[in-house]
Every structure is written in C-alpha cells, then in structure tokens.
Amino acid sequence: MSVSSLVDRFKLRADGPYAGLGLVEASMIARVASSETSVTQGEIAAALGLPKTTMTSAVKRLEAKGLMVRDRSETDGRARVLWLTDEGAELACQLREAQVRASAAMLATLAPGDRETLVRLLERVATSSEAEDRG
C-alpha cells in the first residue's frame, strides 16, 4: 500500500466539527489557535506551504463563516494579522478534541509495542521534515 493511499484513509471526516471545513481551513484554524502571539497571513501561509492566493481564499471563507478575522498589523501596515473569533476558538478546541479521539482510536488497534514503534518512526519523520524546512 502506498503512502498516498494511507493518507487518503486519514483525511478529515465530513461530520462533527470538521463539517464544512477543508483541510486548509482546519489547518489554518489549528495554526492560529496554537500561536501564542499574533500571527500574520504570510506566516501561516509559509508554515503550511500555501500559495498566497490559496491563503487569501481560505481566509475569506473562514471570515464568511464567522470563524476568523484579519486586521492590519500594527507593526507592518502591509501585513494582515489573523485572529479567531469566539466561535472559531471554540471550533479549534472541538477540532483538537476530535483529533485526539481519532488518533487514540487508530492507535488502539495496535499492540503497545507497535504503537511505540509507530510513534517513534513518526517522530523521526517529523524531525527530519522540520530539519529540511530549516535549511
């Protein structure tokens, strides 16, 4: 089985908190929610590897749904800072909880030793990917 066919099996569910959201929108909500400081559209686009046009369209969709707002940056008038609305912040919590439940359900099918091996291998892949991103 190929990696892409495995990834297809773990795509977002169309029900629950993910209803009406695409992968880009869910990823953006998660990124903004996890940021400890204000974050710009450009920073989110770079972190997610999104072209500016895709980012702009996704922000407009999230604004239309009342989940996100953007303001002009106080330090750089050209940049737009993204914020979650109260509804967006609540949805971010629901998305995190759904992700934890889904991950636990998937891992529950594995024997404890297999879970540890999978987690160790995924951490290695993530670390390698982060190192490539840095340079």
Secondary structure as the mmCIF struct_conf table of DSSP 4:
data_model
#
loop_
_struct_conf.conf_type_id
_struct_conf.id
_struct_conf.beg_label_comp_id
_struct_conf.beg_label_asym_id
_struct_conf.beg_label_seq_id
_struct_conf.end_label_comp_id
_struct_conf.end_label_asym_id
_struct_conf.end_label_seq_id
HELX_RH_AL_P HELX_RH_AL_P1 VAL A 3 ARG A 9
TURN_TY1_P TURN_TY1_P1 PHE A 10 PHE A 10
BEND BEND1 LYS A 11 LYS A 11
HELX_LH_PP_P HELX_LH_PP_P1 LEU A 12 ARG A 13
BEND BEND2 ALA A 14 ASP A 15
HELX_RH_3T_P HELX_RH_3T_P1 GLY A 16 TYR A 18
TURN_TY1_P TURN_TY1_P2 ALA A 19 GLY A 20
HELX_RH_AL_P HELX_RH_AL_P2 LEU A 23 SER A 34
BEND BEND3 GLU A 36 THR A 37
STRN STRN1 VAL A 39 THR A 40
HELX_RH_AL_P HELX_RH_AL_P3 GLN A 41 LEU A 48
TURN_TY1_P TURN_TY1_P3 GLY A 49 GLY A 49
HELX_RH_AL_P HELX_RH_AL_P4 LYS A 52 ALA A 64
TURN_TY1_P TURN_TY1_P4 LYS A 65 GLY A 66
BEND BEND4 LEU A 67 LEU A 67
STRN STRN2 MET A 68 ARG A 72
BEND BEND5 GLU A 74 THR A 75
TURN_TY1_P TURN_TY1_P5 GLY A 77 ARG A 78
STRN STRN3 ARG A 80 LEU A 84
HELX_RH_AL_P HELX_RH_AL_P5 ASP A 86 ALA A 108
TURN_TY1_P TURN_TY1_P6 THR A 109 THR A 109
BEND BEND6 LEU A 110 LEU A 110
HELX_RH_AL_P HELX_RH_AL_P6 PRO A 112 ARG A 134
#
